[in-house]
Amino acid sequence: MVWRETDIMDERLRFVVECLAGDETMTQLCADFGVSRKIGYKWLGRYREFGPEGLHDRPRAPLNHGRATAVDLVERIVAAKEAHPLWGPKKIM
């Protein structure tokens, strides 16, 4: 017997299709697929909002860095360092 290969996206899409069919409860469907109900509802919500493309994994990295130095301040610091190469951080600040 040959094993049928599937990828993650096919399984998620199959999960959503079976969920929308309404033949089984979310709890039973999640148990059949081996995922938690929280994940099942997340996949269903993403499918409803974005379609099949919403089932892809999202990047975990933040889109912005809260403690990043402002661009204008970086430009002023670089300009001061270029104008005075012997100055250190204490003198520039």
C-alpha positions as CSV (number, residue, x, y, z in Angstrom):
1,M,0.0,0.0,0.0
2,V,1.4,3.4,-1.0
3,W,1.1,6.3,1.4
4,R,-0.5,9.4,0.1
5,E,1.6,12.5,0.6
6,T,-0.2,15.7,1.6
7,D,1.2,19.0,2.6
8,I,0.1,21.3,5.4
9,M,-2.0,23.6,3.2
10,D,-4.0,20.7,1.7
11,E,-4.8,19.4,5.2
12,R,-5.9,22.8,6.5
13,L,-8.1,23.4,3.4
14,R,-9.6,19.9,3.9
15,F,-10.3,20.8,7.5
16,V,-12.0,24.0,6.5
17,V,-14.1,22.3,3.8
18,E,-15.2,19.6,6.2
19,C,-16.0,22.2,8.8
20,L,-18.1,24.3,6.4
21,A,-20.0,21.1,5.4
22,G,-21.3,20.9,8.9
23,D,-21.4,17.2,9.2
24,E,-19.3,17.0,12.4
25,T,-18.9,19.3,15.3
26,M,-15.8,21.5,15.6
27,T,-14.7,19.4,18.6
28,Q,-14.9,16.1,16.7
29,L,-13.3,17.6,13.6
30,C,-10.4,19.0,15.6
31,A,-9.9,15.6,17.3
32,D,-9.9,13.9,13.9
33,F,-7.2,16.3,12.6
34,G,-5.2,16.3,15.8
35,V,-5.4,20.0,16.5
36,S,-6.9,22.1,19.3
37,R,-10.2,23.8,19.0
38,K,-8.4,27.1,19.3
39,I,-6.4,26.3,16.2
40,G,-9.5,25.0,14.4
41,Y,-11.4,28.3,15.0
42,K,-8.3,30.3,14.0
43,W,-8.0,28.5,10.6
44,L,-11.7,28.9,10.0
45,G,-11.6,32.6,10.8
46,R,-8.6,33.2,8.6
47,Y,-10.3,31.3,5.7
48,R,-13.5,33.4,6.1
49,E,-11.5,36.6,6.1
50,F,-8.7,35.9,3.5
51,G,-9.8,32.8,1.6
52,P,-7.4,30.0,1.0
53,E,-4.4,32.3,1.2
54,G,-5.3,33.0,4.9
55,L,-4.3,29.4,5.8
56,H,-0.6,30.0,5.2
57,D,1.6,30.5,8.3
58,R,2.1,34.1,9.2
59,P,5.6,35.5,10.0
60,R,6.2,35.7,13.8
61,A,8.6,38.7,13.6
62,P,7.1,42.0,14.7
63,L,6.5,44.5,11.9
64,N,8.1,47.3,13.9
65,H,10.5,47.5,16.8
66,G,9.3,49.6,19.7
67,R,12.7,50.6,21.0
68,A,14.2,51.5,17.6
69,T,16.0,54.8,17.4
70,A,14.2,57.4,15.2
71,V,15.5,57.8,11.7
72,D,16.1,61.5,12.0
73,L,18.1,61.0,15.2
74,V,20.3,58.3,13.6
75,E,21.0,60.7,10.7
76,R,22.0,63.5,13.0
77,I,24.3,61.1,15.0
78,V,25.9,59.8,11.8
79,A,26.4,63.4,10.5
80,A,28.0,64.4,13.8
81,K,30.3,61.4,13.8
82,E,31.4,62.1,10.2
83,A,32.0,65.8,11.0
84,H,34.0,64.9,14.1
85,P,35.6,61.4,13.7
86,L,37.5,61.6,17.0
87,W,34.4,62.3,19.1
88,G,33.0,59.4,21.1
89,P,29.4,58.6,22.1
90,K,29.5,60.8,25.2
91,K,30.6,63.9,23.3
92,I,28.1,63.4,20.5
93,M,25.2,63.1,22.9
